[in-house]
Amino acid sequence: MAHAVISCLHANLAAFQAVLDDIDQQGIKTITCLGDLVGYGPQPNEVVELVRQRAIPTCQGCWDEDIIDGLNACECSYPSQLAERRGHHAHHWTADRLTDDNKAFLAQLPTTLCRDKLLFVHGSPNSQHEYLLPDMNAFAALERVETAGAETLFCGHTHQPYVRELSGGSIRVSVQQSDSEEAREQEMILPMRRIVNAGSVGEPRHGNTKATYVVHDDTTGEVSIREVDYDVAKTCQAIVKAGLPDVFAWRLSHGFEYAERAEDASHVCER
Amino acid sequence: MQQIWLITGPPGCGKTNWIRETLLNHGGTCAYLRLDGSTKVGLELGHNAGIDQSWLRDQIPQLQDLFDPAPSSQLSSDDHLVLIEAQQFSAPTPSAEGLDPQITQQLQQFNLTPDRTLHFGVDPELPKQDTLDFTKLEAWHLDLQGCVWDPNSLSSFWFELVNGAYGDVYRAKALMNMPDGRSFFCNWMVSQSGSQFLPLQSVVPPTGRPSRPSHLVIQGKGLIPAGIRSTINDCLLSDDVLELQQAPLREQQPNLQPTLPTPA
């Protein structure tokens, strides 16, 4: 049965509605959301309320967490002072406008969702803040999936959709139990695992302005990355009208993320 | 024998780069003068703010700046070359007819009579740059002396600036200070691919805010100065952050002392 996985809505209502329309037109009934409902975009309450209205099972994203817990990540989250200032501006703007009811909804979101051998997280099984980039070391990537006990790991956070198959992995160890025995070679063949990144509905970072999400068929295993046109100008107007920095609208309308990724994307802030 | 050449052309055609190359390749003594042309209706000249002079002086320390009232210690050689740079949108004739009257007047004040006049986009001796025929041009500039940039923020700001986040920018150039004491000549023109980020040869010690010239000059259409200012404010380092970044650099050079004001 086909199911849709969406991520990183970032308070972009027009993009979210367009993606829901696309999912509905395919007759897909099951949707899972990987978090970051809010942050940078102009309609945090509207997006959270639509998720609640559609009763979409949702993981907590890093932005959802920060809005509840406050800004306590270190500056390592941002690649520059400019990105940090903009991120903090967007954080305070969002925190000021999000209703208590919607904050309570974000606060109770789980960090992972599991369905059979499918695991759904925002960043990685380790943290909402960790990026699983498509070119991440294969052994480290496999470790993230395997230790979580999943066959397919669905994640977001990078805003770049991809499907990565981790196959042909093996671990070879040499075991010597005592000085009198010779070492024995052991090889463990690791099963094929997959990481599926759902991209971003509200803040694409894949080279154009289209919203992205994925459709997975849990019977055939087939994954398709969907790109959906939406009314970018409408969201840009809402950004300006909301009093967020005009440059956010410019960046969104050109397919650039609001703030670039940190230089060391694998770094996980532990503060 | 002294030669005096007048180099004219529209903004961003490569006058300063060509002058730099010519002076570096010249065997004798050399001098430089930059003249302001006239702003025409709808065509504003960029406020140069000494960026070109500072850049050329850094690259050619022995260069005599004819605008500098201090007498040069350099004796003119027999092979003395004076290059005069002037921004002018339309081309004068080789005999300097059609030269901007303000430029002519300034030349008279300096008692200079060019032996040659070369205009970008016209004279084949100059590189064939994709010079633009401007019909409308606004100009905006900002004095940044004493300001120090967060390097990654400067990269983001420059990307946004030259890609149209703050209006249609045709031309941007600047001298920008880094916390480690370096300064960069940043240069971009709409007709060129990519920006130049060229480090100045002179590096000041990381002991606070440098006093050397730092300026941003922009020409284009529909410029948004408030947006530019706002982003720049988010890119510049405060005293505390600057000190935080410079202190480890000074530890590597223990003879350096900070010059930042002590906190109250």
Chai-1 contact restraints between the chains, C-beta under 6 A:
chainA,res_idxA,chainB,res_idxB,connection_type,confidence,min_distance_angstrom,max_distance_angstrom,comment,restraint_id
A,P79,B,N152,contact,1.0,0.0,6.0,A-B,restraint_1
A,S80,B,D150,contact,1.0,0.0,6.0,A-B,restraint_2
A,S80,B,N152,contact,1.0,0.0,6.0,A-B,restraint_3
A,S80,B,S153,contact,1.0,0.0,6.0,A-B,restraint_4
A,S80,B,S156,contact,1.0,0.0,6.0,A-B,restraint_5
A,Q81,B,D150,contact,1.0,0.0,6.0,A-B,restraint_6
A,Q81,B,S153,contact,1.0,0.0,6.0,A-B,restraint_7
A,L82,B,S153,contact,1.0,0.0,6.0,A-B,restraint_8
A,L82,B,S156,contact,1.0,0.0,6.0,A-B,restraint_9
A,L82,B,D234,contact,1.0,0.0,6.0,A-B,restraint_10
A,L82,B,C235,contact,1.0,0.0,6.0,A-B,restraint_11
A,R85,B,D234,contact,1.0,0.0,6.0,A-B,restraint_12
A,D246,B,G227,contact,1.0,0.0,6.0,A-B,restraint_13
A,V247,B,A165,contact,1.0,0.0,6.0,A-B,restraint_14
A,W250,B,A165,contact,1.0,0.0,6.0,A-B,restraint_15
